[in-house]
Amino acid sequence: DDEEYARARIKGLLASQVDYGVCAEAENGVDAVLMTERYQPDIVLMDISMPGMDGLEAARHISGMDSPPAVIFTTAYGEYALEAFSTKATGYLMKPIRQEQLLQSLEQARSLNRAQRMEALENREGRSMLSRKHICARMRGNLELIPIEDVVYFQADQKYVTVRHKKGEVIIEESLKSLETDLADRFIRIHRNALVSKTAIAGLSKSSVGRTQIVLDNVKDQLEVSRRHLAEVRRFVRNR
């Protein structure tokens, strides 16, 4: 929760409970994901409206972890309920939170072991990440969150996807199809194995063998445009 008072209230409601203990706090979605990876909690209590990365996106990143915790949303806004449960949240508490409601939600979360939560998340590949602002990748055992605005392109190679961004590149296991669905307004497909940020495209050029390639701003990488996608890419470059 980005409000210190709200975090303090939750801790106060749990202070006398021997079955629960606070292992970490976060004031935004990015920190929530990193703290979850580091401390491996059983349950995450999370606000929805937070700066940077909101609770909905953070919950989706958390749900993709190898052993995800239960997530209970704590919010002052009831209109988020439908989308909140699309993230496979275990509970949804309206502020101001009463102790009785909190303990009931925690007990419900406890009743689901990690195996049951993993089973419930098996279909997460098809979900839509409506407010997605980051790519979640693992680098040398650590979790790295890359802002979507820093991504230049995605390129698939079998079951892995290389994410080329302003500071380097990482490899993720997410499918190119799901990325295209989530990011259709910001990326364009240029090949069956590549999506390119619309803001990174400087123009088109011909290779030494006559194939059309994307020219990228401040990046020397050469990406081929397939014949199937060439007309759409040309239209985009001409009309932007």
C-alpha positions, -999 to 999 in steps of 0.1 A, spaced: 0 0 0 14 35 -9 -2 49 23 18 43 54 -13 47 76 -30 18 57 0 -4 62 2 5 99 -35 -3 103 -31 -38 88 -1 -45 111 -22 -33 141 -51 -56 132 -26 -85 131 -5 -76 161 -24 -99 185 -27 -128 160 -2 -156 167 -9 -174 134 2 -145 112 33 -123 111 44 -95 87 76 -104 69 78 -74 46 62 -41 35 60 -24 1 47 10 -10 42 3 -47 36 -26 -71 72 -29 -82 84 -33 -46 56 -57 -39 67 -81 -67 104 -79 -56 96 -84 -20 74 -114 -28 102 -130 -48 127 -123 -20 106 -133 11 83 -160 -4 53 -151 18 22 -173 20 -2 -144 17 0 -109 2 -23 -81 12 -23 -54 -15 -39 -21 -24 -49 -16 -60 -45 21 -67 -7 27 -63 18 48 -83 40 33 -110 27 -3 -110 -7 -8 -96 -19 -38 -75 -36 -55 -104 -5 -57 -126 16 -66 -95 -8 -95 -88 -5 -108 -123 33 -108 -121 32 -125 -87 8 -151 -101 34 -161 -127 60 -170 -100 70 -206 -95 52 -208 -62 28 -179 -59 13 -167 -27 -24 -160 -21 -33 -124 -29 -60 -105 -10 -68 -70 -23 -74 -42 1 -90 -12 -16 -114 17 -12 -129 12 -47 -154 -15 -54 -153 -11 -92 -120 -30 -94 -136 -63 -81 -142 -80 -114 -107 -73 -128 -92 -81 -94 -106 -117 -95 -93 -121 -131 -59 -121 -115 -69 -151 -94 -70 -131 -62 -81 -151 -31 -100 -122 -15 -112 -86 -19 -116 -64 12 -131 -29 11 -115 -2 33 -119 6 61 -110 -30 69 -125 -46 100 -105 -72 119 -133 -98 116 -133 -95 78 -95 -96 76 -92 -127 97 -119 -144 77 -101 -137 44 -68 -148 58 -83 -181 70 -97 -186 35 -63 -180 20 -47 -204 44 -71 -231 35 -57 -231 -1 -23 -247 -2 2 -237 -28 -5 -267 -50 -42 -257 -52 -33 -221 -61 -9 -234 -88 -37 -255 -103 -60 -224 -103 -33 -205 -122 -27 -230 -149 -48 -211 -174 -31 -177 -168 -15 -177 -203 -48 -166 -219 -56 -137 -196 -54 -101 -206 -31 -78 -188 -51 -46 -193 -28 -21 -174 5 -38 -181 35 -15 -177 64 -39 -171 80 -71 -183 91 -95 -156 123 -114 -162 147 -135 -142 184 -125 -144 211 -145 -127 185 -157 -102 171 -123 -95 138 -108 -107 141 -78 -130 112 -55 -140 116 -37 -173 93 -8 -181 74 -14 -213 84 20 -226 121 9 -225 115 -22 -247 126 -19 -283 115 -53 -296 106 -89 -287 121 -117 -308 110 -153 -304 133 -184 -306 114 -216 -300 98 -213 -265 119 -183 -254 116 -146 -262 144 -122 -262 135 -88 -249 157 -60 -263 155 -29 -242 174 4 -238 199 -10 -213 204 -45 -228 184 -77 -232 168 -104 -212 151 -137 -220 116 -146 -209 94 -176 -214 62 -157 -222 47 -164 -257 49 -138 -284 12 -142 -290 3 -132 -254 27 -102 -256 10 -91 -289 -24 -94 -273 -14 -74 -242 6 -47 -261 -12 -44 -295 -15 -6 -291 22 -1 -286 39 -28 -307 36 -40 -343 43 -75 -356 69 -74 -384 76 -111 -386 62 -143 -372 90 -142 -346 92 -104 -339 72 -75 -323 87 -40 -325 78 -10 -304 60 16 -327 80 44 -311 113 27 -319 108 25 -356 127 51 -377 120 36 -411 126 8 -436 157 -2 -456 168 -30 -480 194 -56 -470 223 -66 -493 201 -95 -506 171 -72 -512 150 -81 -481 131 -53 -462 144 -45 -427 133 -23 -399 155 7 -391 154 14 -354 162 46 -334 195 43 -316 197 6 -321 218 -11 -348 201 -45 -347 187 -56 -381 153 -72 -381 137 -86 -412 101 -77 -422 83 -107 -436 63 -105 -468 32 -114 -449 35 -83 -426 52 -59 -451 21 -41 -463 9 -34 -427 44 -22 -416 47 1 -447 13 16 -439 23 23 -404 56 39 -413 39 60 -440 10 72 -418 25 77 -384 
